[in-house]
Amino acid sequence: MDRKAEQLDPKIRVGQYHTHISHTRRSRSLIQKEWEGLKPDILMIPIGGRIAKNTMNEDEALEAVELISPKRVIPCHYNEAFFWKKNCNPADDRFFKKRVEDMGIECRIMGYGDEIVF
């Protein structure tokens, strides 16, 4: 990360490696071989694909976490509202957190307005 990026987000330090996997479609091919051993400092990964199927579900995300081997994980894209529907992408974030921590990896569930400073 360059100095310009650090100025945009002062909580991110130069030298840290961040990976964010955005909405990925649900299929076996989404677990990419290229992800193996990336070992980022922080991985943001979607877990809300149970119903909408526009991203990974908890089990698929856990498989990706195991493959990528990050130091820390932040689940995202789940339990979101969409127009009239209160919970469009349901997920069990506590189950996901426990399984990630069982792998020996730190997992942080964030709420609205939360900040993480590493």
Backbone as CSV, one residue per row, in Angstrom:
resi,resn,N_x,N_y,N_z,CA_x,CA_y,CA_z,C_x,C_y,C_z
1,MET,0.851,-1.172,0.000,0.000,0.000,0.000,0.891,1.227,0.000
2,ASP,0.538,2.207,-0.796,1.364,3.400,-0.883,0.909,4.456,0.121
3,ARG,1.697,5.511,0.219,1.389,6.583,1.175,0.052,7.248,0.881
4,LYS,-0.303,7.379,-0.393,-1.568,8.006,-0.761,-2.735,7.215,-0.180
5,ALA,-2.679,5.898,-0.266,-3.733,5.058,0.302,-3.764,5.193,1.815
6,GLU,-2.601,5.298,2.434,-2.545,5.453,3.887,-3.197,6.765,4.308
7,GLN,-3.032,7.818,3.519,-3.643,9.099,3.845,-5.168,9.012,3.752
8,LEU,-5.694,8.185,2.842,-7.133,8.032,2.709,-7.732,7.316,3.907
9,ASP,-7.009,6.403,4.490,-7.489,5.663,5.656,-6.351,5.557,6.657
10,PRO,-6.297,6.464,7.617,-5.174,6.481,8.555,-5.092,5.246,9.448
11,LYS,-6.158,4.421,9.491,-6.117,3.222,10.330,-5.361,2.081,9.648
12,ILE,-5.077,2.224,8.350,-4.348,1.186,7.619,-2.893,1.610,7.540
13,ARG,-2.031,0.745,7.990,-0.613,1.060,8.010,0.082,0.573,6.729
14,VAL,1.076,1.313,6.307,1.883,0.886,5.174,2.530,-0.447,5.530
15,GLY,2.525,-1.367,4.593,3.126,-2.671,4.832,2.105,-3.744,5.158
16,GLN,0.872,-3.357,5.509,-0.164,-4.352,5.745,-0.763,-4.760,4.415
17,TYR,-1.168,-6.013,4.327,-1.726,-6.579,3.101,-3.178,-6.928,3.373
18,HIS,-4.085,-6.283,2.641,-5.523,-6.460,2.845,-6.140,-7.109,1.618
19,THR,-7.091,-7.997,1.835,-7.813,-8.619,0.733,-9.297,-8.539,1.040
20,HIS,-10.063,-8.103,0.041,-11.516,-8.060,0.183,-12.113,-8.828,-0.982
21,ILE,-12.824,-9.894,-0.673,-13.510,-10.664,-1.697,-14.949,-10.181,-1.680
22,SER,-15.364,-9.537,-2.749,-16.706,-8.971,-2.795,-17.715,-10.034,-3.190
23,HIS,-18.907,-9.593,-3.551,-19.964,-10.533,-3.922,-19.467,-11.489,-5.000
24,THR,-19.314,-12.734,-4.642,-18.900,-13.765,-5.585,-20.037,-14.750,-5.706
25,ARG,-20.307,-15.199,-6.886,-21.403,-16.144,-7.082,-21.085,-17.472,-6.435
26,ARG,-22.123,-18.146,-6.029,-22.008,-19.409,-5.322,-21.779,-20.556,-6.293
27,SER,-20.613,-21.122,-6.268,-20.321,-22.326,-7.052,-18.973,-22.864,-6.609
28,ARG,-18.690,-24.097,-6.947,-17.401,-24.684,-6.568,-16.246,-23.906,-7.185
29,SER,-16.460,-23.330,-8.363,-15.374,-22.616,-9.035,-14.999,-21.308,-8.347
30,LEU,-15.847,-20.831,-7.411,-15.503,-19.569,-6.773,-14.356,-19.725,-5.788
31,ILE,-14.086,-20.927,-5.333,-12.921,-21.142,-4.488,-11.730,-21.279,-5.440
32,GLN,-11.072,-20.174,-5.668,-10.020,-20.089,-6.669,-8.702,-20.666,-6.177
33,LYS,-8.067,-21.443,-7.009,-6.757,-22.019,-6.681,-5.732,-20.904,-6.446
34,GLU,-5.901,-19.775,-7.166,-4.952,-18.657,-7.009,-4.997,-18.057,-5.601
35,TRP,-6.075,-18.318,-4.867,-6.208,-17.772,-3.515,-5.333,-18.520,-2.519
36,GLU,-4.915,-19.712,-2.853,-4.200,-20.569,-1.906,-2.935,-19.889,-1.390
37,GLY,-2.851,-19.793,-0.066,-1.654,-19.264,0.577,-1.414,-17.776,0.405
38,LEU,-2.438,-16.993,0.097,-2.251,-15.542,-0.032,-1.749,-14.931,1.279
39,LYS,-2.258,-15.400,2.398,-1.864,-14.985,3.745,-1.898,-13.471,3.970
40,PRO,-3.051,-12.829,3.675,-3.142,-11.390,3.951,-3.243,-11.125,5.451
41,ASP,-2.948,-9.909,5.838,-3.111,-9.511,7.238,-4.596,-9.499,7.606
42,ILE,-5.430,-8.991,6.699,-6.869,-8.882,6.940,-7.619,-9.370,5.707
43,LEU,-8.622,-10.207,5.918,-9.478,-10.686,4.835,-10.920,-10.318,5.144
44,MET,-11.551,-9.549,4.276,-12.992,-9.295,4.368,-13.646,-10.244,3.383
45,ILE,-14.586,-11.067,3.894,-15.175,-12.098,3.052,-16.692,-12.170,3.244
46,PRO,-17.452,-12.259,2.138,-18.908,-12.338,2.246,-19.360,-13.704,2.747
47,ILE,-20.425,-13.711,3.567,-20.927,-14.985,4.104,-22.435,-15.140,3.944
48,GLY,-23.104,-14.216,3.254,-24.569,-14.209,3.233,-25.235,-14.831,2.027
49,GLY,-24.711,-15.917,1.483,-25.254,-16.478,0.259,-26.212,-17.641,0.409
50,ARG,-26.808,-17.807,1.575,-27.740,-18.927,1.774,-28.973,-18.846,0.888
51,ILE,-29.590,-17.679,0.818,-30.846,-17.535,0.086,-30.645,-16.809,-1.241
52,ALA,-30.023,-15.628,-1.209,-29.880,-14.818,-2.421,-28.925,-15.462,-3.430
53,LYS,-28.018,-16.270,-2.972,-27.055,-16.979,-3.815,-26.237,-16.042,-4.703
54,ASN,-26.056,-14.804,-4.244,-25.220,-13.867,-4.980,-23.806,-13.806,-4.418
55,THR,-23.556,-14.604,-3.403,-22.246,-14.626,-2.773,-22.071,-15.954,-2.043
56,MET,-20.974,-16.119,-1.344,-20.714,-17.356,-0.609,-21.592,-17.462,0.629
57,ASN,-21.880,-18.694,1.043,-22.523,-18.895,2.339,-21.419,-19.134,3.374
58,GLU,-21.806,-19.408,4.604,-20.817,-19.561,5.663,-19.830,-20.695,5.383
59,ASP,-20.321,-21.854,4.958,-19.439,-22.998,4.721,-18.465,-22.746,3.575
60,GLU,-18.949,-22.120,2.502,-18.061,-21.801,1.375,-17.016,-20.770,1.783
61,ALA,-17.429,-19.786,2.581,-16.489,-18.774,3.050,-15.439,-19.398,3.970
62,LEU,-15.849,-20.358,4.790,-14.886,-21.047,5.662,-13.854,-21.815,4.837
63,GLU,-14.309,-22.424,3.762,-13.385,-23.131,2.870,-12.374,-22.152,2.255
64,ALA,-12.859,-20.986,1.863,-11.974,-19.963,1.297,-10.991,-19.445,2.348
65,VAL,-11.467,-19.221,3.572,-10.590,-18.759,4.655,-9.465,-19.763,4.882
66,GLU,-9.810,-21.031,4.911,-8.798,-22.068,5.111,-7.764,-22.053,3.982
67,LEU,-8.218,-21.823,2.766,-7.334,-21.796,1.601,-6.440,-20.554,1.596
68,ILE,-7.011,-19.405,1.960,-6.303,-18.123,1.889,-5.350,-17.920,3.066
69,SER,-5.674,-18.450,4.231,-4.832,-18.371,5.438,-4.522,-16.943,5.898
70,PRO,-5.549,-16.123,6.148,-5.290,-14.764,6.636,-4.954,-14.751,8.121
71,LYS,-4.465,-13.598,8.597,-4.224,-13.432,10.032,-5.520,-13.067,10.752
72,ARG,-6.360,-12.246,10.089,-7.625,-11.791,10.661,-8.706,-11.858,9.592
73,VAL,-9.950,-12.108,10.031,-11.078,-12.191,9.108,-12.203,-11.286,9.598
74,ILE,-12.824,-10.590,8.648,-14.007,-9.784,8.929,-15.093,-10.240,7.959
75,PRO,-16.174,-10.886,8.462,-17.256,-11.280,7.563,-18.038,-10.050,7.100
76,CYS,-18.540,-10.101,5.868,-19.303,-8.972,5.333,-20.404,-9.474,4.399
77,HIS,-21.216,-8.560,3.888,-22.307,-8.848,2.953,-23.267,-9.909,3.491
78,TYR,-23.796,-9.676,4.675,-24.771,-10.598,5.258,-25.737,-9.824,6.149
79,ASN,-26.906,-10.430,6.405,-27.957,-9.828,7.229,-28.283,-8.398,6.788
80,GLU,-28.342,-8.204,5.482,-28.594,-6.885,4.901,-30.065,-6.739,4.525
81,ALA,-30.546,-5.524,4.626,-31.907,-5.228,4.167,-31.857,-4.855,2.687
82,PHE,-32.939,-5.141,1.986,-33.044,-4.768,0.575,-34.476,-4.342,0.307
83,PHE,-34.675,-3.065,0.098,-35.994,-2.478,-0.091,-36.962,-2.943,0.998
84,TRP,-37.944,-3.725,0.648,-38.985,-4.148,1.583,-38.609,-5.384,2.385
85,LYS,-37.555,-6.049,2.010,-37.156,-7.279,2.690,-36.153,-6.949,3.795
86,LYS,-36.459,-7.373,5.011,-35.634,-7.007,6.159,-34.269,-7.693,6.159
87,ASN,-34.211,-8.962,5.783,-32.940,-9.682,5.820,-32.764,-10.482,4.533
88,CYS,-32.130,-9.857,3.570,-31.977,-10.435,2.237,-30.881,-11.502,2.184
89,ASN,-29.835,-11.343,2.952,-28.695,-12.262,2.937,-28.415,-12.797,4.344
90,PRO,-29.258,-13.696,4.856,-29.057,-14.164,6.229,-27.797,-15.017,6.375
91,ALA,-27.186,-14.905,7.531,-26.012,-15.721,7.854,-25.880,-15.802,9.367
92,ASP,-25.272,-16.868,9.821,-25.009,-17.058,11.249,-23.573,-16.624,11.517
93,ASP,-23.404,-15.341,11.835,-22.059,-14.807,12.024,-21.351,-15.406,13.243
94,ARG,-22.092,-15.789,14.280,-21.469,-16.409,15.468,-20.891,-17.784,15.122
95,PHE,-21.626,-18.570,14.344,-21.138,-19.872,13.863,-19.869,-19.670,13.036
96,PHE,-19.918,-18.701,12.105,-18.760,-18.424,11.252,-17.551,-18.023,12.094
97,LYS,-17.764,-17.108,13.043,-16.666,-16.631,13.914,-16.051,-17.792,14.692
98,LYS,-16.871,-18.644,15.263,-16.359,-19.772,16.034,-15.523,-20.700,15.162
99,ARG,-16.009,-21.003,13.972,-15.288,-21.901,13.070,-13.964,-21.289,12.615
100,VAL,-13.947,-19.984,12.354,-12.701,-19.298,11.973,-11.719,-19.351,13.139
101,GLU,-12.199,-19.059,14.343,-11.320,-19.081,15.515,-10.838,-20.494,15.821
102,ASP,-11.637,-21.512,15.485,-11.194,-22.903,15.634,-10.002,-23.199,14.727
103,MET,-9.849,-22.428,13.645,-8.695,-22.574,12.747,-7.474,-21.832,13.281
104,GLY,-7.646,-21.116,14.399,-6.540,-20.341,14.964,-6.390,-18.967,14.333
105,ILE,-7.471,-18.476,13.730,-7.456,-17.187,13.042,-8.393,-16.233,13.776
106,GLU,-7.948,-15.005,13.977,-8.774,-13.993,14.634,-9.936,-13.605,13.726
107,CYS,-11.139,-13.467,14.293,-12.314,-13.077,13.523,-13.047,-11.966,14.269
108,ARG,-13.401,-10.912,13.569,-14.086,-9.775,14.184,-15.408,-9.532,13.481
109,ILE,-16.494,-9.579,14.220,-17.810,-9.248,13.683,-18.037,-7.772,13.964
110,MET,-18.303,-7.024,12.928,-18.452,-5.576,13.069,-19.923,-5.194,13.036
111,GLY,-20.261,-4.198,13.810,-21.586,-3.627,13.806,-21.566,-2.257,13.169
112,TYR,-22.730,-1.674,12.991,-22.835,-0.355,12.383,-22.019,0.654,13.182
113,GLY,-21.133,1.358,12.512,-20.328,2.396,13.146,-19.060,1.903,13.832
114,ASP,-18.846,0.581,13.849,-17.631,0.043,14.478,-16.394,0.391,13.669
115,GLU,-15.279,0.520,14.378,-13.971,0.732,13.767,-13.026,-0.322,14.301
116,ILE,-12.066,-0.684,13.482,-11.003,-1.580,13.941,-9.688,-0.878,13.685
117,VAL,-8.870,-0.785,14.704,-7.533,-0.217,14.562,-6.552,-1.333,14.910
118,PHE,-5.732,-1.692,13.956,-4.740,-2.760,14.168,-3.390,-2.169,14.453
